[in-house]
């Protein structure tokens, strides 16, 4: 009898649909009523429900990014790493970025009592299909407005990787150095061999990251966390 009443109550909650315009509270209510839904986001008050993910355009790139960031996390105390985690970023936005790095103590974000992330992590990565993706339009505006310090977008179909840093309220591209390596301005030692990543050469990506982890700047950053 109790089970029937619960099921009837759930049926009265509409499912999340792409394009729904909802408050964050209503978005969360509907999301919680759909336990089998793997990913949905609220961006500027509009619902985006993820389609099934293909391996070459998302699964593999996502795995490479996570391997790169996990290696950095392992060598850097005081830094938090998360994969596909809901971020309560403001009243109209609740994204679920593909990956994020955050400063755990004294950073911009915190963990709520019910185990969600609130506030802007220092770095966010999204795997996007192309420049037409909302990751480079609506989401970029949200992350910029909420002070995400660095925003990385891998445009798989365009074979491009964009790394933005927040400067004077605008996102400015961080250009690779002459060795085609991009270096984070927020997380010292987080180096990315852009060409190697785009070519799927994870071994070279991790080798270049190890060079960054060996720098004095990274050692100083680690010491500052103690």
C-alpha positions as CSV (number, residue, x, y, z in Angstrom):
1,X,0.0,0.0,0.0
2,X,2.8,2.4,1.0
3,X,4.7,1.5,-2.2
4,X,1.7,2.3,-4.3
5,X,1.2,5.7,-2.7
6,X,4.9,6.5,-3.3
7,X,4.7,5.5,-7.0
8,X,1.5,7.6,-7.4
9,X,3.2,10.6,-5.9
10,X,6.1,10.3,-8.2
11,X,3.8,10.1,-11.2
12,X,2.5,13.6,-10.4
13,X,6.0,15.0,-10.8
14,X,6.6,15.9,-14.5
15,X,9.8,14.5,-16.0
16,X,12.7,16.8,-17.0
17,X,12.6,17.7,-20.7
18,X,15.0,19.6,-22.9
19,X,14.0,23.2,-23.1
20,X,12.0,23.3,-19.9
21,X,12.2,26.7,-18.1
22,X,12.3,26.0,-14.4
23,X,13.5,27.5,-11.1
24,X,16.4,25.7,-9.5
25,X,14.1,24.2,-6.8
26,X,11.7,22.7,-9.4
27,X,14.7,21.5,-11.4
28,X,16.0,19.6,-8.4
29,X,12.6,18.2,-7.5
30,X,12.2,16.7,-10.9
31,X,15.7,15.5,-11.1
32,X,15.5,13.7,-7.8
33,X,12.3,12.0,-9.1
34,X,14.2,10.5,-12.0
35,X,16.9,8.3,-10.4
36,X,17.8,6.6,-13.7
37,X,18.6,9.9,-15.4
38,X,22.4,10.2,-15.7
39,X,22.8,13.9,-16.5
40,X,20.7,17.0,-16.7
41,X,21.7,20.6,-16.2
42,X,20.0,23.9,-15.5
43,X,21.7,26.7,-17.5
44,X,20.2,30.2,-17.3
45,X,16.9,28.6,-16.1
46,X,16.7,26.2,-19.1
47,X,16.9,22.4,-18.8
48,X,19.4,20.5,-20.9
49,X,19.2,16.7,-20.8
50,X,22.2,14.9,-22.1
51,X,21.9,12.5,-25.0
52,X,23.6,9.1,-25.0
53,X,27.4,9.6,-25.3
54,X,29.5,8.2,-28.1
55,X,32.9,6.8,-27.3
56,X,35.1,8.8,-29.7
57,X,33.4,12.1,-29.3
58,X,33.1,12.0,-25.6
59,X,34.0,8.8,-23.7
60,X,37.7,8.7,-24.7
61,X,38.3,12.4,-24.5
62,X,36.7,12.5,-21.1
63,X,38.8,9.6,-19.9
64,X,42.0,11.3,-21.1
65,X,41.2,14.5,-19.3
66,X,40.4,12.7,-16.1
67,X,43.7,10.8,-16.3
68,X,45.6,14.0,-16.7
69,X,43.8,15.8,-13.9
70,X,43.9,12.8,-11.5
71,X,47.7,12.7,-12.0
72,X,47.9,16.3,-11.0
73,X,45.6,15.8,-8.0
74,X,47.8,12.9,-6.8
75,X,50.8,15.2,-6.7
76,X,49.1,18.2,-5.3
77,X,47.7,18.2,-1.7
78,X,44.8,20.6,-1.1
79,X,43.4,20.3,-4.6
80,X,40.0,18.7,-5.1
81,X,39.1,16.8,-8.3
82,X,35.5,15.8,-9.4
83,X,34.0,14.1,-12.3
84,X,30.4,14.9,-13.5
85,X,29.4,16.5,-10.3
86,X,26.5,18.8,-9.8
87,X,27.5,22.4,-9.0
88,X,25.0,24.8,-7.4
89,X,26.5,27.9,-8.9
90,X,23.7,30.5,-8.6
91,X,19.9,30.8,-8.5
92,X,19.4,29.9,-12.2
93,X,22.2,27.6,-12.9
94,X,23.1,24.1,-11.8
95,X,25.6,22.6,-14.3
96,X,27.2,19.2,-14.1
97,X,30.6,19.8,-15.7
98,X,32.6,16.9,-17.1
99,X,35.5,17.7,-14.8
100,X,36.6,20.3,-12.3
101,X,39.5,21.2,-10.0
102,X,39.0,23.2,-6.9
103,X,41.1,24.6,-4.0
104,X,39.7,22.7,-1.0
105,X,40.6,25.2,1.8
106,X,40.1,28.9,1.1
107,X,38.9,28.4,-2.4
108,X,35.7,29.7,-4.0
109,X,33.5,26.6,-3.5
110,X,32.4,24.4,-0.6
111,X,30.6,21.1,0.0
112,X,27.1,21.4,1.3
113,X,25.6,19.4,4.1
114,X,23.8,17.2,1.6
115,X,27.1,16.6,-0.4
116,X,26.7,18.9,-3.3
117,X,29.2,21.5,-4.5
118,X,28.2,25.1,-4.0
119,X,30.0,28.0,-5.6
120,X,32.4,28.3,-8.4
121,X,35.3,25.8,-8.6
122,X,38.6,27.4,-9.8
123,X,38.8,25.3,-13.0
124,X,36.2,23.6,-15.1
125,X,36.6,21.3,-18.2
126,X,33.8,20.5,-20.7
127,X,33.9,18.0,-23.6
128,X,32.0,19.7,-26.4
129,X,31.1,18.4,-29.9
130,X,32.0,21.6,-31.7
131,X,32.0,25.4,-31.5
132,X,28.2,25.3,-31.9
133,X,27.8,23.6,-28.5
134,X,26.2,25.5,-25.6
135,X,29.5,24.9,-23.7
136,X,31.0,27.7,-25.6
137,X,28.0,30.0,-25.4
138,X,25.5,29.8,-22.6
139,X,27.7,27.9,-20.2
140,X,30.7,30.1,-20.9
141,X,28.7,33.2,-19.9
142,X,27.5,31.5,-16.7
143,X,31.0,30.4,-15.7
144,X,32.5,33.8,-16.5
145,X,29.8,35.6,-14.5
146,X,30.3,33.3,-11.5
147,X,34.1,33.8,-11.5
148,X,35.3,30.3,-12.6
149,X,39.0,31.3,-13.0
150,X,39.9,28.9,-15.8
151,X,37.6,27.2,-18.3
152,X,38.7,24.5,-20.7
153,X,36.7,23.2,-23.6
154,X,37.7,20.3,-25.8
155,X,35.9,20.8,-29.2
156,X,36.2,17.2,-30.4
157,X,34.8,17.6,-33.9
158,X,36.7,20.8,-34.5
159,X,39.9,19.1,-33.3
160,X,40.5,22.1,-31.0
161,X,41.2,22.7,-27.3
162,X,40.3,26.1,-25.8
163,X,41.8,27.2,-22.4
164,X,40.4,30.5,-21.1
165,X,41.5,32.4,-18.0
166,X,39.3,35.0,-16.3
167,X,40.9,38.5,-16.6
168,X,39.1,41.7,-15.7
169,X,35.7,40.0,-16.0
170,X,36.4,38.5,-19.4
171,X,37.6,35.1,-20.6
172,X,41.0,35.5,-22.4
173,X,42.5,32.5,-24.3
174,X,45.7,31.2,-22.8
175,X,48.0,30.6,-25.7
176,X,50.4,27.7,-25.9
177,X,54.1,28.4,-25.5
178,X,56.6,27.7,-28.3
179,X,56.6,24.0,-27.3
180,X,52.7,24.0,-27.7
181,X,52.3,23.5,-24.0
182,X,49.6,25.4,-22.1
183,X,50.3,26.2,-18.5
184,X,47.6,26.9,-15.9
185,X,47.7,30.3,-14.2
186,X,45.7,29.1,-11.2
187,X,47.2,25.6,-10.6
188,X,51.0,25.8,-10.9
189,X,52.5,22.8,-12.7
190,X,49.3,21.9,-14.5
191,X,50.8,21.7,-17.9
192,X,49.0,20.4,-21.0
193,X,50.7,19.2,-24.2
194,X,47.9,20.3,-26.5
195,X,49.0,18.6,-29.7
196,X,49.6,15.3,-27.9
197,X,46.2,15.4,-26.3
198,X,44.4,16.1,-29.6
199,X,46.4,13.2,-31.1
200,X,45.3,10.8,-28.3
201,X,48.9,10.4,-27.1
202,X,48.2,10.1,-23.4
203,X,51.7,9.0,-22.5
204,X,53.1,12.2,-23.9
205,X,50.4,14.3,-22.1
206,X,51.4,12.7,-18.8
207,X,55.1,13.1,-19.5
208,X,54.7,16.8,-20.1
209,X,52.6,17.1,-16.9
210,X,55.4,15.4,-15.0
211,X,57.7,18.2,-16.2
212,X,55.2,20.8,-14.8
213,X,55.1,18.9,-11.5
214,X,58.8,19.1,-11.2
215,X,59.0,22.9,-11.4
216,X,59.8,25.1,-8.4
217,X,56.4,26.8,-8.9
218,X,54.6,23.6,-8.3
219,X,56.7,22.8,-5.3
220,X,56.0,26.2,-3.8
221,X,52.3,25.7,-4.4
222,X,52.3,22.4,-2.6
223,X,54.2,23.9,0.3
224,X,51.7,26.7,0.6
225,X,49.0,24.1,1.3
226,X,50.7,22.8,4.4
